[in-house]
Amino acid sequence: MKGLLEKDFPVRISCQSISNLVTDMDITWKQVKNIPSSWNKPNLLAQHANFVNPQGLDLDSIIIFVYESGFDLHSGRGFGYSPSGKPSVLSLVPKVKQVTLIAAISDEEFVYHELLNSNGQMT
C-alpha cells in the first residue's frame, strides 16, 4: 500500500502510519480465500500475453474495456473487512438486492459506470 500511495501521489508515508490509521479506525484486512501462487508464475503470465497478442489488439492505442458483472450469491471475495478481533464473515445467501455493475475502463482512467438493481433500474 505504501508503494502505491507514493507512486500515485506526491507524499512520503511510512508503513507504520498506515497501520496506525487502520488500527485507529478499528478495521482489519483479512484474507478469506487462498490465492494459488501458480496464478502469477512467469510461464502462466507469458501464456496470457501470447493469447492476447495474436488477437489483433493494438496495445499502443487507447483501449476501453466494457465489463458487466452481477453481484449475487455466486460472487466470491478474496478479502473482506471486519472489526478488529472478529473474523470476516461470508454468507452464501445475499443480504442485499442483486446489483449489476456495468463499467468502461481504459488503461488511463475509469471512463463510465452504472449500477442497476435486479429490476433493471439505476440505483
Secondary structure, DSSP 4 states (H G I P E B T S, - for coil): -HHHHHHHSS----HHHHHHHHHHTTEEEEE-SPPPGGGG-HHHHHHHHHHHGGGT--TTS--EEEEEEEESTT---SEEEEETTS-----SS-SS--EEEEEEEESS-EEEEEEEETTS-B-
